[in-house]
Amino acid sequence: MLWLVAHQRQPALAQGTHQLSFADGRKAVLHVPPHADEQRLPLLLLLHGAAGQHGGGDHLALAHAIRHHSLLLIPDALSTSWDFLRGGFGADLAFLDRAMLWTMQRYQVDEHAMTIAGFSDGASYALSVGLMNGRLFSDIVAFSPGFMAPLRRDGDPRIFIAHGKEDAVLSVQRGQAIAQRLAGEGYQVDYQEFDGAHIVSPPLARAAFNRLAQPRSPD
């Protein structure tokens, strides 16, 4: 689980897109909008698929972050994919926690506008981590997920799932089943399909990211 504690402000990086390298060799990308020291900022945490693939989602997320003056954090998994696909949550989950804390020590993050998103394996990880930390993440965005495996549930995040009808890597039936299960459990789920394969649909991604700034509908 992610545990974000009270933090002391540290020197911030200037606006722009930065490559972060931590002492233990872990890496991430952080995009900082202009005037980041003058306002509370939304934070979008974006997780890649197997072998570091984003399916085009990283470019769409960056365009959104630039347009909406949001922080965008893109960490790398320790191996080719995320730890729970190799036996359980561990080093990668701890790194997400550390990378987010590093960011929050330097910028005023709007703690009511934090989103976890991902593509493929990253979507499965985003769903799993987001459902475990639904009081931390207001939204989960999953592009072509394969499954979800939260150890527990907490909070009530909004959930957006998109899946290609011709996906030969993770079939569209997987996305359908996840969305149906979550909706049946009472989550606010927006499920969309598109004519395409194992990629991120630009129109659906833009719609998903744009709704992050919209207020939640009443329960």
N, C-alpha and C positions, 0 to 999 in steps of 0.2 A: 504494500500500500504506500501511497505518497503521504509523507508527513511534512508539511510546511510549517515551520516555526517562526516565531518573531525574529526579525532580522535587522541587522544594522546596515545602514546605507553604505555602499562602496562606490568608488569612482565609476561613472558610467562611460560607455562608448558613445562616440558621436553618431549622428544619423548615417544610415547606409547599411549595407549588408556585410557582415563580418564572419570570418571563419574562426571558430573558437577551438582551441586546443588545450585540454586540461593536463595536469601533471602526470596522470596515469595513462596518457595516450588517447583518452576518449575525445571524440570530436563532435561538433555541432555547428550549425549555421544560425546566426541571429540577425534578423532584419530590424533596424531601429528607425522609426519614423522621425520626421523633423520635430523639434521642440519637445522631445520626449521628457525633458525635465520639468515641463510646465503643466502637465496634465496627467490624469489617470488614464492608463492605456489598456485596451483589450489585449489579450494574449491568445494566439493561435499556436498550439503545439501540433506539429505535423509529423507523422511517422511513415517511413518508407516501407515498401514491400520487399520481398526476397531479393537479394543481391543489390539492395539500394535503389530499386526502381520505384518511381513515383507515378508512373502512368500519365505524366503531364500535370499531375496535381500540384507539384511544387511551383511551377510557373504561374498557375492560376492562383495559388495561395499568395504568392508574392505580389501579384497584381492587386489582389484584394487588400493586402496589408498596406501597400502604397496608397491605394485609393481611400482607405478608411483609417489611415494613421494608426495601424495596429502593430504590435510586436509580433514577429513570426519566429518561432524557435523550431529548428529541424535537427534533431539529434540523430546520430548514427548508432545502429545496434552494434554490439560487441563483435558478433559474427555476421554471417550472411543474412540472418533474420533474427527475430526477437526471442528472448530467452525461454518464454513459455512454450515455444515450439520445440525446444530441446530438453523438456522435462519439468519446467516450472519457473515461476517468477524468481528472479534473483538479481544478477548484476545489471541487467538492462533497466529493470524497474527502479533500482537504486540510482542509476544514472539519470533517469528522467527526473527523479526527485531532486537530485543535485543540480542539474542544469536549470530547472525551474527556480530553485532557490537562488542560484547564482544570478539569474535574471531579475528576480524580485528584490534582491539586495541592491540593485542598481537603478531600477525604474519603479515608478508608481503604477503598479498593475491594478487594474480594476478587478477586484476579486469576485465580482458578480458577472464578469464577461470573459471567462476563461473557457476555451474550447480545445478538446482533443480530437484530432482527425487523422485519417490514414487511408492508405491504398493497399488492397490485397492483404498480405500478412499484417501490414501496418493497420489496416482497418479492423482486422480481428483483434489485434492488440489494443487498439483505441477503444473498441467496444468493451473489452474485458476490463481494462484499467479504468475507463470512464464510468462503468457501472459500479465498480468498487469505490469510486471516488466522486459520486454524484453530487456531493455537497461542495466539492472543489470545482468541478467542471459543470458549467451550466448547459453545455451542448456537446454532443458527440456526433461527428460526421464520418461515415464509413463508406468508402468507395470500393465496391466489389469485395466484401468480406467473405471469409470461408467458414468461420465459426466464431463463437465467443465462449470464454471460460473464466468468468469472474469467480473469485473465491467467495465473495459475498456481495450483497447489494447495499448501496447506501445512497440516499438522496433521490432526486427525481429529475435527471437531465432530459432535455429534449434530444431526440435522436433522428438523424437524417441518414437514410441508406439509399444508395444508387447502385444499380447492377446492369451490366450489358446482357441483352437477350442472347447474343452469340458468344458469350464468354466460354472458351474451351479450357480455361485453366481452373476457374472456380465457377461452377455452373450457376445460372441465374436462380435455380431452385434453392441454392444455399441462402442467397439474400432474401428470397421470399420467405423461407422458413424462419430466419432470424427475425425479420420484421413482424411476421404473424405472431411469433412467440412473445416478443416484447410488447406488442400492442395488446395481446391478451393478458399480459401482466400489468397493464394499466399505464404504461409509458406513453408519452406523446411522441408518436412515430410518424415520420413522413417518408414513405417508400416510393421510389421512382425507378422505372426501367427505361432503357434507351436502346436504340438499334445500333449495336456495336459489340466489340469484343472485350478483352481484358485491359481496359484503359479507363481513364477518368473522362467522363463526358464534359466538355467545356460548358455547355449551357446549364447542365444540372449542377456542376460545381459552383458556377457563379451564383446560381439561385440559392444553393446551400450556404455559401459564405455570406451572401447579402442578407440572408434572414437572421444572421447572428446579431445584427444591430436592432432587430425588431423585438418588441416586447413579447413575452410569452402570452399565449391565449389563456383565458381563464380555465381552470380545471373543471 
